[in-house]
């Protein structure tokens, strides 16, 4: 298979013509990324023109996919960059309260982990489903742009419908949900730099027709980087749920996550100990594969609530892979009850926690 590079892709875009004979101005191309046969292109289009330009986007995507050496091509719209604000306007903008995004949501809950591989997305999905089962209007936003797993875990396929120039959230298991995985192919590698990721996240919040919700669950990427800090600054987060396994190395990263949220003045709703223990389905013998109780002890040490322990069970993995979250498909199972208990504890924390203010820098 012939190698494909950015120069070749840009040349193809330059030669592209719509059915009406219109080309794509070079200034419209915001970015081009290629890697191992995967092509991702971002075009700058004004929000008001997005719906009108959609046929062009699809045609260009198909044209790029037909290039020799291309395994998959994705073309997305991005808003034009705003001009740099004048000093006075910039100072006024910085003085404004955060939280202009998702104002129709009662409480926004961030589900985070200091490291990957602790089952954060599994907890986020089942927490959202369990909250919905308790009668709340719940949204679920997959903020893990590089590793979107929400479509697979909810069993949702296909791209969302459009309502005007906005995406309509996918409905599944009592939730309104959206993920970058709903608009790109499952195997597409998101080889984007930080600004593109943050712009895509902003689009998932502003260019999606979110209804009024009681709770929105954000499935954050692991770590303590740009995404976490930006969302803490731009949203009124009601609190953060930290997911950890009992082992020391995971707890060390969980401490960093708690420290980060405290620095940006986001309340810690509590800690969930995932993969807490394993019981053999044949003999019933319990084995603490990753240790046990470490997250609860750490929560007590740090003075934050312990939300509950979720066991390491094959049905959790099986239902996640099948797109049937165990909190919905088997709510009376041991795992289903564990997630329901976590949801009850989170709901109780929300009832007593107001929205957080974003960080404010004071120079003395």
C-alpha positions as a printed Julia matrix, in Angstrom:
364×3 Matrix{Float64}:
   0.0     0.0    0.0
   1.4     3.36  -1.02
   2.26    5.77   1.78
   0.12    8.86   2.1
   1.38   12.17   3.48
   0.04   15.64   4.26
   1.38   17.16   1.04
  -0.51   14.67  -1.09
  -3.7    15.2    0.87
  -3.48   18.99   0.57
  -2.88   18.64  -3.17
  -5.97   16.42  -3.45
  -8.03   18.98  -1.55
  -6.76   21.71  -3.85
  -7.86   19.74  -6.89
 -11.24   18.77  -5.44
 -14.37   20.15  -7.07
 -17.98   19.77  -6.0
 -20.7    18.7   -8.44
 -21.31   22.39  -9.05
 -17.63   22.93  -9.86
 -16.72   24.81  -6.69
 -13.35   24.27  -5.09
 -12.14   24.6   -1.49
 -10.1    27.74  -0.72
  -6.73   27.03   0.87
  -7.61   29.31   3.78
 -10.55   27.1    4.62
  -8.28   24.14   5.45
  -7.59   24.4    9.18
  -5.48   21.25   9.56
  -4.5    18.0    7.89
  -3.21   14.95   9.75
  -2.1    11.6    8.31
  -0.92    8.45   9.97
  -0.69    4.86   8.72
  -3.29    5.37   6.01
  -5.68    7.39   8.21
  -6.51   10.94   7.09
  -8.18   13.63   9.19
  -9.03   17.06   7.83
 -10.56   20.02   9.63
 -12.26   22.75   7.56
 -13.06   26.16   8.99
 -16.74   26.85   8.41
 -18.95   29.44  10.09
 -21.6    27.88  12.29
 -24.4    29.36  10.2
 -22.98   27.76   7.02
 -22.34   24.27   8.41
 -25.63   22.71   7.27
 -25.31   24.2    3.78
 -21.74   22.95   3.44
 -22.53   19.43   4.66
 -22.86   17.93   1.11
 -19.43   19.34   0.28
 -17.96   17.82   3.45
 -19.33   14.38   2.61
 -18.14   14.6   -1.0
 -14.62   15.62   0.05
 -14.53   12.84   2.63
 -15.44   10.28  -0.05
 -12.89   11.76  -2.47
 -10.08   11.55   0.08
 -11.08    8.0    1.04
 -10.6     7.0   -2.62
  -6.94    8.06  -2.63
  -4.43    5.2   -2.99
  -2.98    4.34   0.39
  -5.89    5.77   2.41
  -7.66    3.32   4.73
 -10.06    5.83   6.23
 -10.73    9.54   5.78
 -12.58   11.9    8.1
 -13.5    15.52   7.33
 -14.84   17.66  10.15
 -15.94   21.28  10.43
 -14.29   23.6   12.91
 -15.31   27.15  13.77
 -13.12   29.94  12.36
 -10.58   31.27  14.83
 -11.72   34.46  16.5
  -9.51   37.5   16.31
  -7.36   38.12  19.35
  -9.32   40.27  21.83
  -8.14   43.73  22.74
  -6.62   44.03  26.22
  -9.72   45.63  27.76
 -12.09   43.09  26.2
  -9.76   40.27  27.24
  -9.73   41.49  30.84
 -13.53   41.68  30.83
 -13.79   38.15  29.45
 -11.43   36.82  32.11
 -13.5    38.52  34.82
 -16.69   36.77  33.72
 -17.92   33.76  35.62
 -17.3    30.42  33.88
 -20.15   28.13  32.96
 -21.75   29.68  29.89
 -21.63   26.23  28.27
 -24.33   23.64  28.98
 -26.36   26.11  30.99
 -29.45   23.9   30.54
 -27.87   21.16  32.69
 -28.6    21.12  36.4
 -25.41   19.37  37.57
 -22.32   18.43  35.57
 -20.29   15.56  37.01
 -16.78   14.75  35.77
 -15.69   11.12  36.02
 -11.9    11.08  36.05
  -8.87    8.95  36.79
  -5.22    9.75  37.19
  -4.27    6.89  34.83
  -5.79    4.7   32.17
  -6.87    1.1   32.58
  -8.85    1.48  35.81
 -12.29    1.14  34.21
 -13.18    4.83  34.27
 -15.43    4.66  31.19
 -17.19    1.57  32.52
 -17.94    3.42  35.75
 -19.05    6.56  33.88
 -21.49    4.68  31.63
 -23.0     2.58  34.41
 -23.16    5.58  36.76
 -25.11    7.51  34.12
 -27.46    4.58  33.48
 -28.0     4.03  37.22
 -28.83    7.72  37.71
 -31.33    7.51  34.85
 -32.92    4.47  36.46
 -33.39    6.57  39.58
 -35.62    8.92  37.59
 -33.18   11.64  36.6
 -32.83   13.17  33.13
 -29.24   12.23  32.32
 -26.79   13.1   29.58
 -23.48   11.38  28.91
 -20.67   13.16  27.06
 -17.58   11.22  26.04
 -14.76   13.74  26.48
 -12.06   11.16  25.78
 -11.36   12.28  22.21
  -8.35   10.01  21.69
 -10.04    6.86  22.99
 -13.82    7.2   22.58
 -15.47    4.03  23.89
 -19.0     5.25  24.56
 -20.59    4.06  21.26
 -19.37    0.49  21.81
 -20.37    0.43  25.48
 -23.86    1.79  24.76
 -24.35   -0.4   21.7
 -25.03    2.62  19.47
 -24.02    2.66  15.81
 -24.31    5.18  13.04
 -24.01    8.94  12.98
 -26.41   11.2   14.89
 -29.24   12.95  13.09
 -29.18   16.7   12.52
 -31.67   19.24  13.85
 -30.89   22.37  11.88
 -27.16   22.82  12.28
 -26.87   20.79  15.48
 -26.36   17.1   16.17
 -29.15   15.28  17.98
 -27.85   13.27  20.95
 -28.07    9.51  20.64
 -30.72    7.93  22.9
 -29.8     4.69  24.65
 -30.61    3.09  28.01
 -32.5     6.16  29.19
 -29.62    8.52  28.35
 -28.93   11.32  25.9
 -25.37   10.67  24.77
 -22.75   11.89  22.33
 -19.17   10.97  21.53
 -16.63   11.83  18.85
 -16.95    8.11  18.16
 -20.45    8.77  16.84
 -19.13   10.96  14.01
 -15.93    9.12  13.01
 -15.27    5.49  12.19
 -14.5     3.24  15.16
 -10.97    2.44  13.99
 -10.04    6.04  13.17
  -7.01    7.21  15.13
  -7.5    10.74  16.44
  -4.02   12.11  15.76
  -4.93   15.64  16.77
  -2.94   18.23  18.65
  -4.29   19.87  21.79
  -6.1    22.86  20.21
  -8.02   20.59  17.83
  -9.08   18.35  20.71
 -10.34   21.29  22.75
 -12.18   22.66  19.73
 -13.84   19.29  19.12
 -14.94   19.16  22.76
 -16.41   22.64  22.51
 -18.38   21.52  19.46
 -19.74   18.5   21.38
 -21.07   20.95  23.96
 -22.26   23.81  21.75
 -23.2    22.14  18.46
 -25.26   19.34  19.99
 -28.96   19.88  20.7
 -28.74   19.02  24.39
 -32.14   19.18  26.11
 -32.68   20.27  29.7
 -31.03   17.68  31.93
 -30.81   17.03  35.65
 -27.31   15.59  35.4
 -24.64   15.33  32.74
 -21.84   12.81  33.23
 -18.53   13.7   31.55
 -16.24   10.76  30.82
 -12.86   12.52  30.92
  -9.65   11.19  29.42
  -7.13    9.88  31.95
  -4.56   12.22  33.42
  -4.45   15.86  34.47
  -3.87   17.77  31.25
  -5.4    20.42  28.99
  -8.81   18.78  28.65
  -9.4    18.47  32.39
  -8.2    22.01  33.12
 -10.14   23.58  30.25
 -13.4    21.89  31.19
 -12.92   22.9   34.82
 -12.51   26.5   33.67
 -15.32   26.62  31.13
 -18.0    24.58  32.9
 -19.7    24.86  36.25
 -18.74   21.42  37.46
 -20.85   20.26  40.38
 -18.11   17.81  41.29
 -15.68   15.1   40.26
 -15.82   11.34  40.76
 -12.37    9.75  40.93
 -12.03    6.14  39.78
  -9.16    4.01  41.06
  -8.24    0.4   41.61
  -7.01   -0.65  45.09
  -3.34   -0.97  44.13
  -0.79    1.61  45.25
   0.29    2.72  41.76
  -3.32    3.54  40.84
  -3.91    5.32  44.13
  -0.85    7.47  43.53
  -2.37    8.73  40.28
  -5.77    9.15  41.94
  -4.16   11.51  44.45
  -2.89   13.64  41.57
  -6.39   13.8   40.11
  -7.87   14.87  43.45
  -5.14   17.47  43.86
  -5.8    18.9   40.39
  -9.53   19.29  40.95
  -8.93   20.89  44.31
  -6.56   23.39  42.7
  -9.25   24.46  40.26
 -11.86   24.54  43.02
 -14.01   21.62  41.85
 -15.61   19.64  44.7
 -14.64   15.98  45.0
 -17.87   13.99  45.14
 -15.91   10.91  46.07
 -13.75    7.96  45.1
 -14.89    4.68  43.52
 -12.78    1.57  44.03
 -13.16   -0.39  40.79
 -12.0    -4.02  40.39
 -12.15   -4.15  44.18
 -12.12   -7.94  44.5
 -12.76  -11.11  42.52
 -14.88  -14.1   43.49
 -14.4   -17.31  41.54
 -17.75  -18.18  39.87
 -17.03  -21.9   40.33
 -15.84  -22.23  43.92
 -16.72  -18.85  45.38
 -13.19  -18.2   46.61
 -12.44  -14.5   46.94
  -9.16  -13.16  45.61
  -8.0    -9.57  46.01
  -6.15   -9.42  42.7
  -5.27   -5.73  43.0
  -5.48   -5.57  46.76
  -8.62   -4.39  48.53
  -9.72   -1.35  50.46
  -6.9     0.9   49.3
  -9.2     3.45  47.68
 -11.45    3.61  50.74
  -8.46    4.13  53.03
  -7.08    6.8   50.7
 -10.44    8.59  50.59
 -10.5     8.69  54.38
  -6.92    9.97  54.49
  -7.69   12.76  51.99
 -10.99   13.66  53.61
 -13.23   12.87  50.63
 -16.27   10.57  50.45
 -15.9     6.91  49.52
 -18.65    6.16  47.0
 -18.38    2.39  46.95
 -16.54   -0.68  45.69
 -17.26   -2.38  42.36
 -16.09   -6.01  42.09
 -14.08   -7.47  39.23
 -16.69   -9.57  37.44
 -16.8   -11.1   33.98
 -20.41   -9.94  33.35
 -19.3    -6.29  33.63
 -16.78   -6.82  30.85
 -19.21   -8.92  28.79
 -22.06   -6.42  28.96
 -19.72   -3.5   28.21
 -18.41   -5.24  25.09
 -21.97   -6.14  24.06
 -23.25   -2.58  24.45
 -25.67   -3.54  27.23
 -24.46   -1.79  30.41
 -24.92   -4.04  33.41
 -26.66   -1.28  35.37
 -29.47   -1.58  32.81
 -29.31   -5.18  31.6
 -28.86   -6.78  35.05
 -29.64   -4.14  37.69
 -30.29   -6.74  40.4
 -26.94   -8.48  39.88
 -24.07   -7.92  42.29
 -22.44   -5.48  39.87
 -25.73   -3.77  39.08
 -26.38   -3.16  42.77
 -22.83   -1.86  43.23
 -23.28    0.76  40.49
 -26.71    1.69  41.87
 -25.11    2.3   45.27
 -22.46    4.53  43.67
 -25.19    6.48  41.84
 -27.14    6.94  45.07
 -24.04    8.28  46.81
 -23.28   10.65  43.9
 -26.88   11.92  43.87
 -26.68   12.56  47.61
 -23.45   14.49  47.1
 -25.06   16.6   44.37
 -27.98   17.45  46.62
 -25.53   18.98  49.07
 -23.04   20.5   46.61
 -23.48   23.68  44.61
 -21.73   24.34  41.31
 -18.06   25.13  41.56
 -16.46   28.37  40.56
 -13.57   28.14  38.12
 -10.03   29.1   39.05
  -9.26   32.8   39.47
  -5.73   34.12  39.23
  -4.91   36.96  41.6
  -1.67   38.93  41.17
  -0.53   40.82  44.28
